[in-house]
Amino acid sequence: MAPATGNPSDDNPVLALILRIAGIAAFGTMAMFIKLASESGIHIVEIVFWRQAVSVPILLGWAMLAGGLSTLRTARPRSHAIRAGYGLVGMAFNFGGVILLPLAEATTFNFTSSIWAVILSATLLGEHVGKWRWSAVIAGFAGVLVIAQPGGGHVPLVGALVALGGAFMLALISIQIRDLSRTDKPMVIVFWFAFTSVVVTAPVLPFVATEHTSTQWLILLGIGLAGTAGQVLVTLALRYGEVSSVIVMDYSGLIWATLYGWLIFATLPTVWTWLGAPLVVLAGIIITWRESILRRRRLRDRHEVIGG
């Protein structure tokens, strides 16, 4: 999700937290519907298509209310195409993780995106990474190993690799979105990703789509509505609060994953997940904390330079 550029006069930390929690709950609901869709026999390509197809008219309506279709114009179609390519791969991996793993484990592996972001910042952007963040990276991957129990655990190795691949793509996408956000608003970025996804996946539908029951159509609709609601809510949260203050709420997704896993799929996290998940969550919190401190230092230094 692209960061929103908030106006200081809009600051409302409590509202930002509420919106972020609601957005994460919506994403948790989407994951539950994705798993239901797959278990009912719907192909992952069709799931991806309807996830985005439902979003497009909603986003078009939002744009009309916000000032007309001209608000969706962009001068960087090539960058949006690259972002859409990354996004489709990431969506396939993340949806695949949800399909192949219990919801709690898939959600926990998804949290490693902040860990991958540190590695990518150091390797691709040449950013200096200190001992705090490297320690968090080590702790996070230790948590992954505890959960996955390679070679003999309850988590399928392929599912774990797919989910970790999805988290890696989220980190890669965040760098692309950071660049796009310099020139385009979050609505523009989200819309062109959804629109491009529909265009790319639509030609494949005749080869994978099957006849659906009314229940399956409702599940597909739920995926699109929940996913769109999640995007809108987390974007609005960034309008009313800083990233560093609201992103910690993302870990509430583990609550929804556990709850849905228990109520809908009759599964609960194993003791290894309960032992490993705190390490992954702690790693993400440390990374967020350190990046917040570093960002404040950079702003302070910049103000001192400007002030002479």
Steps between C-alpha positions, in 0.01 A plus 500: 500500500633839411570742775265790518624850541307633794437862592619582855158653567345159434696328779271277703706212647203318656300506176812387309539197729131410470513524120817291482357228726181493292705478180702208631177328608372544144817344358466212746143449380622505139755227582225288653288538185800416280551174686129420476503575127795270439353219708178528298696442178551853363833547317748750644508700173126553523534600865759762405281625213189551712701647788599783265192509275277587796741778597505682165141640499528590868824689440352672192204614711732626771701693239183660362408620847854625560515723191434297189681243289777751430626429852611157377736637235866407526813605316675175592320211327820295473560518876139398564540205263808383692316545831205301360734219392656483845154524657355213301791273590473608864123445503541152353758410765303651789173340391691174447636518855147542636381203292789268591537583871280546804395866525705579811823364352442673165436829680810465716725435199344806338637709787854433375450766231657760731800268546539460124468879466808549718699255288385665177578849635855389574558310175302699242498852645838487673345619827708461815338247733617497861518230761142547622340424165743220411426344840129527421557327165677210672229474769225508238646219292564302818126527564431377146720195560324426828159510329597314184709228670672420166503131423258387765248763602126537448548777242534383136838617370355610165231703676758668725720590202202637306390714798855629555521576128182704535649696790816562296290636214314730740833646608609543138166660414535744791817638342322540166203670667731732693638618167155536339374695802738783416277591204168313530235485771407170670167484311684515166743224600227270631271557199759430232613185678142373517421595140820347360443181701153459348632556147783247547298224668177530296638313192591204723152462649349287217766235571451479880149626582225257590129534562437636849226459756338803661710436811822506297398829335435648844845385614664664196305818566611487863865474390469813285302704753718404798820564306383839375378599846839402643684715246277802561517473879878460529545790255271722706687399815818645351318826438425544871813349658868432435611169352712419806204548734244289312697223330538307826125440481568272202591224745137489611455298181624196688196525728261489203694219335485293817132576555397415143722192500323374811142596406500423127774241441522331842876562529702667771869603493737236637733560793784568249300784347433648845875483571620633164239766426609732787854504355369604157270764651777632728733529201243708313441728799874557548544582131208746509635661819851545361376635167282750686802621701717525188228691314471754783878543501505563126222759531679671790830511311325637190335776704831589661666527159218715363501715810874556470 
